[in-house]
Amino acid sequence: MYLDEIVAAQKRGEAKGIASVCSAHPLALEAALRHGKAHHARVLIEATCNQVNQLGGYTGMTPKDFAAFARGIADRIGFEHEDLLLGGDHLGPLVWSNEPAESAMRKAEALVRDYARAGFTKIHLDCSMPCADDREFSVELVAQRAARLAHVAEAVAAEQNIVLRYVIGSEVPPAGGARAGETHVTVTNPADADQTITLTRNAFESLGLEQAWARVIALVVQPGVEFGDESVHDYDRSAAAGLTRYIENAPGLVYEAHSTDYQTRSALRALVEDHFAILKVGPRLTFALRQAIFALIEMEEILCQTPSHTRETLERVMLEHPEHWQKHYGGDAQAQKFARSFSFSDRIRYYWNTPEVQQAVERLMMNLGERPLPLTLLSQYMPTQYEKMRNGALSNHPHDLLLDRVMDVLDDYDIACNQVR
């Protein structure tokens, strides 16, 4: 499996990695797959437990649905299935952590079982959250629960004649980015990383999962990267030097870094050089997509007498259904309005697939798709794409312009991961 090749390369001293695309937006996934096809590279796409689960998650998709969704996009653009890797992120009791532990874990077992049966071969086991009746909560208990889920996954793998790779650990910030006002991110202590590995290996072995442990390829830690509404915590490799040295002596293991969105290309490259070989990216992709859509809206309002009113529709839908942004955006009404459109946390990504917004975007694309966009407007609102089009590297079509904006982000990751050929 390609992930094994990355780990082996890292252990040889090669700065090799892979981006993990964490998004359910069809255009973000299409951009990732088109980018992979253009560069003859494999693409890793992941779904999270709250996004995709046996009850549908917030996307309405089960693991089987999501796998079919991603493969359907691959089929449409001619991307080979064997080059598409599917991963499950934070698989554990998170969605049901307000329930008693045994109830939550039974549902987590069903979650892992469904992911494995659907063809997800990279499984992140994450039991780092206490459940409703957990009076004492320890790293050892987290490890035991992770091993319990691995036992379920291995049974499915044996039934289906597949081989799974596992990621353990979880030192990630709250979903959606750092909380307002946070100015410091604590880097994982190497001793804590060692404890997680030791206790999880012991838990695997206690269930007779030695062979599964040999396929644990990565540990999630906090390297000191994060983003908030308007700020980015940049990677400081000196602060993570202890982690770098530690993993060099851990056979068969690399790190997986979450929340790498908005890191510079040089910072991403430094992360890979420091053995953070799996780089998760999600909101930055849909942030770039939002930037491109807003640019098209600006052009549409100039060119069309009956515009789509996409931004107005988004704002109305977000106000009518505030559950995806209200807990994340502070300040007064004006600050919240600004964040709804422009925050790095990009909570707007939860609203693109609502029926009203979809209809507005379809109208936007129809309004602009009937004619070539004026070069003067492209130069004004999408200067990077304008230059590419003038050089013959990009077509003057709204759909292609959107995809290219996302692919620009993926360029940073491919160069950092040494994937560009």
N, C-alpha and C positions, 0 to 999 in steps of 0.2 A: 504494500500500500504506500501511496505517495507520502503520507505523514511519517512513515517509518524512514523514508529516504531523507526527509528533512532532519529528523532526529539524528540519523547517522552522520549526515553532513555536518551538523553542529558539533558532534563529538569528534569529528576530524578537524575541527577548527575553522570550518567554513561558515560564513555569515549567510545562511540560507533560512528562509522563512516563508510564511504564507499568510495572506489576509483572510480573515474570517468575516464574510459578509453577513451581517445580522439585520435583515430587513425583509418585510413581506410586501413591499411596494413592487408591483409588476415592472415598472420602468427601472427601478434600481436593480432588480434581478436581471432584467434584460441587458442593462448596461454592463453588469458584471460578467455575464455570459458572453456578450459580444466582445468585451475587452479580452476575456480569456481566449476566445477563438482567434482574435487578431494577433495575439502574442503566443499562440500555441501553448497556453498554460492551463493547468488545472484550476478549478474554481471550487472553493469551499463556501457553502451556503448553510447558515444555521438558523434554527428556529428556537425560541425560548419557551419555557414552560407556561408562562402566562399568555403568550402570544398564540401558541398552538398546543392543544392538549386534547384529551379524550372527550372533553365537553365542548370543544370548539375554540376556547380561548377568546381573546378580544378580536381575533381575525375571523372567527367563525369556522376555522379549519381544524380538523383533526390531523395527527401526523401523516396519515395516509393521504388526506386531501392536500397537505402542503407539499409532500413529495411529488404527487401528481402535478400540482401547480408548477413547481420548479422544473420538472422534467418536460412539461408541456411547453414552457418557454424555450427550453433547450431544443426541443424538437422543431419548433417553429423557426429558429434561427440556424439550425444545423450544427448544434453543439453536441458532441458525443457524450453519451451517458457515462461512459467509463471515466471521463475527465471531470465529471461532476461529483463532488463529495458532499454528503449531507451530514450535518451535525445537529445534536440536540443540546441546548444550552441551559444550565441551571436545572437539570432534571432532578427533582426531589419533591419534598412536601411544601414548597413555598406557597403554592396557590391555596393550599388547605391548612396553612399553619395556624389558623384560628380554631382548628378542630383538635380534639385529643390526638395524641401522637399515633396511636395504633390506627385510627381511622385515616389520618393524613398519610401515613406510610403505606397503607393498603392502596390508596389512590395514587400515591407516587409509584408503587410497583406497577399498577396498570398503565401509568404514564410511560414508564421506561419500556414496558412490554410493547406498547403500541408503537413507540419510536423505533425500536429494534425491528419489529415486524414490517414497518413501512420502508425499511432500507436505510435508516440513518446509521452510519457505521462509526461515527465519532460521538461518544457519549460523555457529556460532562455531568458527573455525579455531584450534586450539591445538596447536602443536608445540614447546612450551616445555620439554619434558622430554628429557634425553639418553637415547639408546638404549645397548644393551649394548656396542657397539663404537665409540662416539663418544669418541675420544681428545681431540679438541678440539671445544668446543661454544660457538657464538657466536650473537649476536642475528641476524647475517646468515644463518646456517644455519637458524635458526628461521623467518625470513622466507621463505627459499627453499622450505622444506618446506610452509609455509602456502600459498604460491602454487601449488605442485604439487597440493595438495588442491583448491584453488579451480579449477584447470584441469579436474580430474575432475568437480567439481560443475557447472561451466558446460557440459560436454559433456552431462550428464544433463538440465540445464535446457533446452538446445537441442532434445534429443530429445522432451521432454515439453511443450515450449512453456510453460514457467514462468519466472518471474523471481525470482532469489534475492537476499537481502540478507545481508551478511557482517558479522561482528564479529571483530576481531583482538585480539591481545595476551592476556597472562595473568599478572597479578600477584596471584594469589589464595593464601590460606593453605591448609594441608593440609585434605583432605576431612574433614568432621566438626567443624570448628572449630579454635580455637587449641590448641596443646599445653598440658598442665598446667604452670602456673608462668609462662607467658608474660605479661608485663605491658606490653609495648610493641609497637605495630604501626607499621612504617615506611611513611610515605606515599610514593607514587611521585614520583620527581624528574621535573619537567617535561622536562628534557633527555633522560631515558630514554624518556619518552612520544614525544617528537619523533623520536628515533632509531628506535623501533619503527615509527612511521608512515612515515618516509622509506625505511627499508630494505625494508619490506613493499611499499610502492608501487613501488619499483624492481624488486623480484622479480616482482610482477604484470606490470609493463610488459615485462620481459625475456621473458615467456611470451606476450606479445600479449594480455594480459588488461586492457587499459585500460578497457573497458566494465564489466568486473566490478569494477575498483577504484572506479569511480564509484558502485557500490552497496555499498561498505563504509561502514556507517553509524555504527559505534561501536568504541571502544577500551576494553578491559578494563584498569583500573588499580587500585591500592590506595589508596582515599581515607582509610584509617585507621579502618575499621570492622571489627569481628570479635567473636566470642564464644567463650568456653570453656565448661567444664563448669558453672561457677558464676558467671561474670563476663561482662560485656559491655564492649567498647571502644566508647565513644560517639563519634559523629562530631564532630570539631573543625574547623569550617569555616575557621578561621584557619590551621590547619596545611595545609589543602588549597587555600589561596588561589592559589598558583602554578599548580596544575593548572587551576583555574577560569579564570584569565586566559589560559592557554595554549590551551585548547580553543575559546575565543571567537574565536580567529584561525585555526582549522582548518576550512576550508570543508567542509560536509556531514557533520561528525563530532560525535558526543556521546560521553559516557562510559557504560559499563556497570559497575555496582557489584555485586560479589558479596558474600555473607555480610552482607546488610543485616538479617537476622533480629534481632529484639529491640531494634532502634533505636526510639526514641520517635517519636511522630507528628511532633513538631516537627523532630527530626533528619532524618527521612525527607523532610520538606518542604524543609529546607535543602539536602539532597543534590540534589533535583530543581532547586531554584533555582540550584545551582552546576553544573548541566549533567550531573549523573549521572542521565540520563533513563530508563535501564533499571535497575530495582531487582530483583535476584534475591532470592527468598524461598522457603524450603523447610522446613527443620527447625522454624521457628516455627509453621508450619501444623500439622504433625503433633504438635508439642509441645502446642498448644491442643487438638487432637483427643484426645491422651492425657489431658490434664487433665479433659476432659469425660467420657471413658470411666471414669476413676478415680472421678469424682463419681457416675456412674451405678452403679458397683460398690458404693460406700458405701451408696447407697439400696437397691440390690438385697439386700445383706446384712441390712438392717433389715426389708425387706418379704417376703423369700422364704425358705421353709424349706429349699429345695434350690437354693442359689445356684450360679452358673456357675463359680466359682473362677477367674475370668479372670486375676487378678493372680498367683495361684500358678502357673497354667499358663505365663504369660509368663516368670516367674522361672525355672521349670524348663527351658523351651525355650532361654532365653538362656544358662543354665549348660551345657546339653548342646551348644550350638552357639555358642561364644564368639568366633568369628572376626570378627564385626561390631563388637564392643565392646572386646575385651581389650586391643588395642594403644592404645586411646584413653583408658581409664580407669585411673588410677594409684591409689596409696594402699593401705591394708590392705583386708581382706575387707569390713569394714563400709562403708568409703568407696566401694568398688566396687559394693556392693549398692545404696547410696543413688543412685549415678550411673546405674545401670542403669534406674532408674525416673524420676529427676528431673533428669538433666543437661540443660542447654541444648543440648548437642550432639545429644541425642535419638537415640542409637543404637538405641533401642527401635523406631524406625520400620522397621527392617529385619526385624522379626519379626511384624508384624501379619498378613502374608499367608501365614504358615506354617499348614499345615492344622490343627494342634491349637489354635493361638491363634484362628484363624478360627472354629472350632467353638465355642470358649468364648465369643467375642464374640456369635456368633449366639444362643447360649443366653441370654446376658445380655439381648440385645435382646428375645428372646421372653419371658423372665421379666417384663420391665418393660413390654412392649408390650401386655399383656393388660388393663391397667387404667390410668386416669389417675394420674399421680404425685401424691402428696400435696403440697399447696402448702407445707406446713411444711417438708418435706424439700427441695423445690426452693429455698425461701428460704435454707435452711441451706447447701446444697452447690452451687447454681448461681444465686447471687443476681441476676446480670445477666440471665440468661434468665428468671428468675422475674418480674422487673420488666417485661420485654417481654411475657411471657404475660399478666400482669395488665392491661397496657395494650392487649391485643388484637392485638399485633404478632407473636405466636409461638404455635404450637400446643403442647399438652402431650403431646408424643410424643417418645420417646427419639431417634429418627432425626433429627427436626427440631432437637432440642436440641444434638446433636453438630454438625450442619452450622452452626448459628448461632454456635457457639463459634469455629469456623474463620472464619466470615464477619466476626466482630468484628475479627480480625486484618486481613482484607482491607479493611475500612473505613479503617484507618490508611493503607494504601497508596493507596487510591483518592483519599482526601482530599489526601494528599501529592502525588499525581500529577495533581491537578486533573481527575480522571475522573468525579467525582460530578456528576450533572446534576439 
